[in-house]
Amino acid sequence: MKPCPAKKTKTVAILVETSTSWGRRIIQGISQYAKEHGAWHLFVEPRGMEERLQLPPQWQGDGIIARINSDEMAARMDLLNIPVVNISGIHIPKAKFPKITTDDNMRASLAIEHFTERGFRHFAYFSLRGLSYVAAQRDAFVQAARKFGSECPSFEAKPQHGAEPAWNTDIKKIGRWLKTLPLPTGILTWNAGCGRTIIHAAKEAGFLIPEDIAIISGTDDDLFCDSTQPPLSAVLVDAVSIGFQAAQTLDQRMRSGKKPPSLQLVPPLRVVLRQSSDSLAIHDMGLAKSMTFIRSHATEPIQVDHVSGFVGLSRRALERKFHYFLGRSPAEEIRRIRLEKAKELLQDTVIDIPNVARNAGFSSPEYFAYYFKSQMKITPLQFRKKSFLQQPTSKRPEATAQRPHSNSIVG
């Protein structure tokens, strides 16, 4: 019997910047698919955000996954005559390749939901002039705000080196724009660089963050978002899934030659809460007192009657306030806070699911599993796995657990 011929290893190029959390998570998703579905030889090099993404001369391979950012790059990819998958959010007319990217409408809805859960009723967007992909995110946010019944003014700053605000952006001019907004206002920005600019301008103009101006970056870059003062909340896009789906799509094309759907939109995961938006924009004292009590005691076996008793309101009066200001009941708010605590425990610890339920305040693991899936559309275990993949290795719970104690000597 003749031995089976060795399976040819596919060579795949990844043309994505490695200097951002987004780019590194994309590569992580591609690598995960390659490990699970047959070894690929991955060609990937360290790249900055604005470096030219191109292949070495005479490179030969079977497929490419790329952030295609220009007509010129699209034309170069087309000349290679091999399968290409595009993961860029930029609309490039000449890029006719299958495309997997983040759903801007879902990102906008997530940001509006985050603001409204904290009592904000006014919204604005900090944009970059002349960039169509930034305008697409802005337009989605404006539409989401209008569905909520609010107008959404925007400010356009001059970009520098692509999608970053210029170093000499007029901070005082931005401050004057901020003074035209009704307070408190929730602002979505294109990225962490834009968020940092708004924080600077708001401080210079005398605004409190997040009490007057709450800020969310449209994309989470943990290094830059953590390093701002205050730390910047951000939408965590599902870059690992984008990378995984891009690899899956490329694999299908390399195997069969069939062209997959031209556009696949991946919803973002959540808003990573940091200090820049961690506020309750509520001016009704009874409601503010209720929310403080719920935040402090939600993981305990409290009920709505405990809340109404604490603030000195009848249950009916308390429920009217909640529905009027927040659009939900006190019981729904208690469950929402418990859900957020459970998500935090699933992401940041390795304790088992029954103890996650108990520590988050749910009455039983069974009810927790039912409620979690009804809200998140995945099970707690699936959420933990997905969140684990999104975290930098150094921040994963088991990595933290293995670090030496602070008094250890490390050579």
C-alpha positions in Angstrom: 0.0 0.0 0.0 1.3 3.4 -1.0 1.7 5.9 1.9 -0.6 8.8 1.8 1.0 11.9 0.3 2.0 14.5 2.8 -0.5 17.3 3.1 0.8 20.6 1.7 1.3 23.3 4.3 -0.4 26.5 3.2 1.6 29.7 3.3 -0.6 32.7 4.4 0.5 36.3 4.7 -1.1 38.6 7.4 -0.8 42.3 6.5 -2.0 43.9 9.7 -0.3 46.4 12.0 1.0 44.8 15.2 1.3 48.0 17.2 -2.4 48.0 18.3 -4.4 45.7 20.5 -6.8 45.3 17.6 -4.1 44.1 15.2 -2.6 41.7 17.7 -6.0 40.2 18.4 -6.7 39.8 14.7 -3.5 37.8 14.4 -4.5 35.8 17.5 -7.8 34.8 15.9 -6.1 33.8 12.6 -3.5 31.8 14.5 -6.2 30.0 16.5 -8.0 28.9 13.3 -4.7 27.8 11.7 -3.9 25.6 14.8 -7.4 24.0 14.8 -7.8 23.3 11.1 -4.4 22.3 9.9 -1.0 24.0 10.2 -0.4 27.1 8.1 2.9 28.8 7.7 2.0 32.4 8.7 4.0 35.3 7.3 3.6 38.2 9.7 6.0 41.0 10.5 6.0 43.8 13.1 4.2 46.8 11.7 3.2 50.2 12.9 -0.3 51.7 12.3 0.8 53.9 9.4 3.5 51.7 7.9 3.0 50.5 4.3 1.5 47.1 4.4 3.2 45.1 1.6 4.8 41.8 0.8 8.5 41.3 0.2 9.6 41.1 -3.5 9.2 37.6 -4.9 7.0 36.4 -2.0 5.0 33.3 -2.9 2.1 31.9 -1.0 -1.4 30.6 -1.1 -3.5 33.4 0.5 -3.5 36.8 2.2 -5.5 38.3 5.0 -5.0 42.1 5.0 -6.2 45.4 6.3 -6.6 47.0 2.8 -6.4 50.7 3.3 -6.1 52.2 -0.2 -7.0 51.7 -3.9 -3.3 51.2 -4.6 -3.0 48.4 -2.0 -6.1 46.8 -3.4 -4.7 46.9 -6.9 -1.4 45.3 -5.7 -3.4 42.5 -4.0 -5.4 41.8 -7.1 -2.3 41.4 -9.3 -1.1 38.5 -7.1 -4.0 36.3 -8.4 -4.4 34.4 -5.1 -7.3 34.4 -2.6 -7.4 37.6 -0.4 -9.7 38.4 2.5 -10.0 42.1 3.7 -10.5 42.9 7.4 -10.5 46.7 7.1 -13.4 48.9 8.0 -12.3 51.4 5.3 -14.5 51.4 2.1 -12.1 51.0 -0.8 -14.0 50.9 -4.2 -11.3 48.8 -5.9 -11.2 46.2 -3.1 -13.6 43.5 -4.4 -12.4 40.9 -1.9 -14.5 39.2 0.8 -14.6 41.5 3.8 -15.0 40.8 7.5 -15.2 43.8 9.9 -16.9 45.3 12.9 -20.6 46.1 12.8 -20.7 50.0 13.2 -24.5 50.0 14.0 -24.0 47.5 16.8 -21.0 49.5 18.1 -23.2 52.7 18.1 -26.0 50.9 19.9 -23.7 49.5 22.5 -22.3 53.0 23.2 -25.7 54.6 23.5 -26.9 51.8 25.8 -23.8 52.3 28.0 -24.5 56.0 28.3 -28.3 55.7 28.8 -27.8 53.1 31.5 -25.9 55.8 33.4 -28.6 58.4 32.9 -27.2 60.4 30.0 -29.7 61.8 27.6 -27.4 64.0 25.4 -24.8 62.7 23.0 -22.0 64.0 20.7 -19.3 62.6 18.5 -15.6 63.6 18.1 -14.7 63.0 14.5 -11.7 63.3 12.1 -12.1 65.3 8.9 -12.0 63.7 5.5 -11.9 60.0 6.6 -14.9 58.1 5.2 -14.5 55.2 7.7 -14.6 57.6 10.6 -17.7 59.3 9.1 -19.4 55.9 8.9 -18.9 55.3 12.6 -20.1 58.9 13.3 -23.2 58.5 11.2 -24.1 55.2 12.9 -23.8 56.9 16.3 -25.9 59.9 15.2 -28.6 57.5 13.9 -28.6 55.6 17.2 -28.9 58.8 19.2 -31.8 60.0 17.0 -33.6 56.7 17.6 -33.3 57.5 21.3 -34.8 60.9 20.6 -31.6 63.0 20.9 -29.7 65.1 18.4 -26.0 64.3 18.2 -23.7 67.2 17.2 -20.1 66.4 16.1 -16.7 68.1 16.0 -14.3 67.4 13.2 -10.6 67.7 13.9 -7.8 67.6 11.4 -6.2 64.1 11.2 -2.4 63.4 11.2 -0.8 60.3 9.8 -4.1 58.6 9.1 -6.7 58.1 11.8 -5.1 60.2 14.7 -5.8 63.8 15.6 -3.0 66.2 14.6 -0.6 67.0 17.4 -1.4 70.8 17.1 -5.2 70.4 17.3 -6.7 73.5 18.7 -7.6 72.4 22.2 -9.3 75.7 23.1 -11.5 75.5 20.0 -12.7 72.0 21.1 -13.3 73.5 24.5 -15.5 76.2 23.0 -17.5 73.4 21.2 -17.9 71.5 24.4 -19.4 74.6 26.0 -22.2 74.6 23.4 -23.3 71.1 24.4 -26.1 70.4 27.0 -24.7 68.9 30.2 -24.2 66.2 31.0 -23.2 64.7 27.6 -21.8 61.4 26.5 -19.2 61.6 23.7 -18.1 58.7 21.5 -14.7 59.2 19.8 -13.1 57.4 16.9 -10.3 55.9 18.9 -8.1 56.3 22.0 -6.1 59.1 20.5 -9.3 61.1 19.9 -10.5 60.2 23.4 -7.3 61.6 24.9 -7.7 64.8 22.9 -11.3 65.3 24.2 -10.1 64.6 27.8 -7.4 67.2 27.5 -9.9 69.8 26.0 -12.6 69.1 28.6 -10.1 69.5 31.5 -8.7 72.8 30.0 -12.3 74.1 29.6 -13.1 73.3 33.3 -15.4 70.3 32.8 -15.6 67.4 35.2 -15.0 63.9 33.7 -17.3 61.9 33.8 -19.8 64.0 35.6 -20.2 66.7 32.9 -18.6 65.0 29.9 -18.4 61.1 29.8 -16.2 59.7 27.0 -16.0 56.4 25.2 -13.4 55.4 22.6 -14.9 53.5 19.6 -12.1 50.9 19.9 -10.3 49.6 22.9 -6.5 49.7 23.0 -5.8 48.7 26.6 -2.3 50.3 26.8 -3.4 53.7 25.6 -6.9 53.7 27.3 -5.4 52.7 30.7 -2.7 55.4 30.4 -5.0 58.4 29.9 -6.1 60.4 33.0 -8.8 59.5 33.7 -8.6 56.0 32.1 -10.7 55.8 29.0 -13.7 53.6 28.6 -13.9 51.9 25.2 -15.8 49.5 22.9 -14.2 46.1 22.8 -14.5 44.9 19.2 -14.4 41.2 18.7 -11.1 41.2 16.8 -10.3 37.6 17.6 -13.5 36.5 15.9 -12.8 38.8 13.0 -9.4 37.1 12.6 -10.9 33.6 13.0 -13.7 34.2 10.5 -11.2 35.8 8.0 -9.0 32.7 8.3 -12.1 30.4 7.8 -13.2 32.4 4.8 -9.7 32.3 3.3 -9.5 28.6 3.9 -12.7 28.0 2.0 -11.5 30.0 -0.9 -8.1 28.2 -1.0 -9.8 24.8 -0.8 -12.7 25.3 -3.3 -12.1 28.5 -5.1 -15.7 29.5 -4.3 -16.3 33.1 -3.5 -17.9 33.5 0.0 -20.3 36.4 1.0 -18.8 39.8 0.1 -19.4 41.3 3.6 -19.6 39.7 7.1 -20.2 42.0 10.0 -19.1 41.0 13.5 -20.8 42.6 16.5 -18.6 44.1 19.2 -18.4 42.4 22.6 -19.0 45.1 25.2 -17.9 48.5 26.6 -14.9 48.2 28.8 -15.8 50.4 31.7 -13.1 52.8 32.9 -13.3 56.1 34.8 -14.0 58.3 31.8 -17.6 57.1 31.7 -18.2 55.7 35.2 -20.8 58.1 36.3 -24.5 58.4 37.0 -25.9 61.5 35.2 -29.0 61.6 37.5 -30.2 64.8 39.1 -33.2 63.3 41.0 -31.9 62.7 44.5 -34.3 59.8 45.3 -33.2 58.0 42.2 -29.5 58.7 42.7 -29.8 57.4 46.2 -31.5 54.3 45.0 -28.9 53.6 42.4 -26.1 54.1 44.9 -27.8 51.5 47.2 -28.3 49.0 44.4 -24.6 49.4 43.3 -23.4 48.8 46.8 -25.7 45.8 47.7 -26.7 44.1 44.4 -24.5 41.1 45.1 -26.5 40.6 48.4 -30.0 39.0 48.4 -31.8 42.4 48.1 -35.2 43.0 46.6 -37.0 46.1 45.4 -38.7 46.6 48.8 -35.3 46.9 50.4 -34.4 49.7 48.0 -37.7 51.6 48.4 -37.4 51.3 52.2 -33.9 52.7 52.1 -34.9 55.8 50.2 -38.2 56.3 51.9 -40.4 55.9 48.8 -43.3 53.6 48.1 -42.5 50.8 45.7 -44.9 52.3 43.1 -43.3 55.7 43.4 -39.8 54.2 43.1 -40.8 52.2 40.0 -42.3 55.3 38.3 -39.0 57.2 38.8 -37.0 54.3 37.4 -39.2 54.0 34.3 -39.3 57.8 33.7 -35.5 58.4 34.0 -34.0 55.1 33.0 -36.7 53.2 31.1 -36.4 50.1 33.2 -37.6 48.8 36.6 -35.7 48.7 39.9 -35.7 44.8 39.6 -34.2 45.0 36.1 -31.5 47.4 37.4 -30.6 44.9 40.2 -30.3 42.1 37.6 -28.3 44.3 35.3 -25.7 45.2 38.0 -25.5 41.5 39.0 -24.9 40.6 35.3 -22.1 43.1 35.0 -20.5 41.7 38.2 -20.8 38.1 36.8 -19.2 39.2 33.5 -16.3 40.8 35.5 -15.8 37.5 37.5 -15.9 35.4 34.4 -13.3 37.6 32.8 -11.0 38.3 35.7 -11.1 35.1 37.8 -11.0 31.3 37.4 -13.7 30.5 40.0 -16.3 28.0 38.9 -19.7 29.0 37.5 -21.8 28.2 40.6 -19.5 30.5 42.7 -19.7 33.2 40.0 -23.5 33.0 40.3 -23.3 33.2 44.1 -20.7 36.0 44.3 -22.7 38.1 41.7 -25.9 37.8 43.8 -28.0 35.4 41.8 -30.3 33.1 43.7 -29.1 29.9 42.0 -26.6 28.7 39.3 -29.6 27.5 37.2 -31.3 30.9 37.2 -27.9 32.6 36.6 -27.3 30.4 33.5 -30.8 31.0 32.2 -30.7 34.8 32.7 -27.1 35.2 31.4 -27.9 33.3 28.1 -31.2 35.3 27.7 -29.2 38.6 27.8 -25.8 37.7 26.3 -27.0 35.0 23.7 -24.2 32.7 24.8 -23.6 30.6 28.0 -21.4 31.8 30.8 -18.7 29.3 29.9 -18.7 30.4 26.2 -18.4 34.1 27.4 -15.4 33.2 29.6 -13.7 31.4 26.7 -14.2 34.3 24.4 -13.1 36.9 27.0 -10.0 34.8 27.8 -9.0 34.9 24.1 -9.4 38.7 24.0 -7.1 39.4 27.0 -3.3 40.0 26.7 -1.5 36.9 28.0 -0.1 38.9 31.0 -3.6 39.8 32.1 -5.2 36.4 32.0 -6.2 35.1 35.4 -4.0 32.0 35.4 -1.0 34.1 34.2 -1.5 36.4 37.1 -1.9 33.5 39.5 1.5 32.2 38.5 3.5 35.4 39.0 6.0 35.4 41.9 5.1 37.2 45.1 6.3 40.8 45.4 9.1 39.9 47.8 10.5 37.2 45.3 13.8 37.8 43.6 13.7 37.4 39.9 16.9 37.0 37.9 
